[in-house]
Structure formats: structure tokens, C-alpha cells
Amino acid sequence: MATITEKDIIAHLKNKIKFHQQEVKRIEHVLSAFSSDTATAKVKREASVEANDTDALKAKATKAKANKPVKTVKPLQVPIEYQPTLTLNGKIAYALSQITAGTGEEIAAKLVELQPELDKAKVTQQLSGVLSTLKKHGQLSAVKEGRKDRFALVQLH
């Protein structure tokens, strides 16, 4: 049985800080699609990021990743029909079920087709962070096409 030291606890907490900072950055990116008044939040976040020693966090994160158990991935649930009240993940799943695979811009175009009052530029910007997160968590597959990713729903076998 492995013993947990104070260093392990500190490393774990620093990794959690890093994870939450990345989530804040992703959420701010999504919010920036809806409003341009995120300068204050960005300044505060950048100040807190600079306060942390990112090199030490990267080294600790690498060590922590090696010890993490493999998690099972829950695939995105595809809604039966499109509704404007769906979560963004639900909207992405529905759009991908209709077009099979697509880049962020193609998915945004499908969402605008389904919900014409949306602004394609804002939706495209909003999708970029969410698609990356879903890809990172294994809920979407992606194939590089030049500088862009072509996303598809993950198929269970």
C-alpha cells in the first residue's frame, strides 16, 4: 500500500489549481462570445496565473498523470430533436448526428441553420473551447485536416 506524503497532497492541490485555472480560461472564452467586456476578468486571471510557479506545476502534473487510473468515458447523448433550450453539448451532439463529422465552423453553420437567430461568428468562437474540452475528455473524436480538427461523435463498440 502506497503512503501519501505531504508533498503528494501539495502536488495534488496545485494540480487542482491548474485545472480550475484552465476551466476559468475556457469559460471566459465562451463568455467572450457573448460579450466583449471580459478585460477585467482576464487581468485578474492573468495576475493569479503569474503568481503560481507553472514549471513546478507542469512537473507535478506529469507525475500525477502517470498515477491516475483510467476513467471510463460517457459518450455524448444525441437528443431526438433539436430544441433551442438544449445544453451546448446537446446542440453539438445533435448537429454532429446530422452532419456525421465537421469542423467547428461546419458545426456552427449547422447550429445557425437549426436556430437562425444565432450569430455564426459568436457560435464558432464559443464552440472552439467546448469542442477542445470534449475532445480532451474523449467524448468526441477528431482528425486533423491541415490546421483544423474534424470532429465526430465517439462510437461505442
Secondary structure, 3 states (H helix, E strand, C coil): CCCCCHHHHHHHHHHHHHHHHHHHHHHHHHHHCCCCCCHHHHHHHHHHHHHCCHHHHHHHHHHHHHHCCCCCCCCCCCCCCCCCCCCHHHHHHHHHHHHCEECHHHHHHHHHHHCCCCCHHHHHHHHHHHHHHHHHCCCEEEEEECCEEEEEECCCC
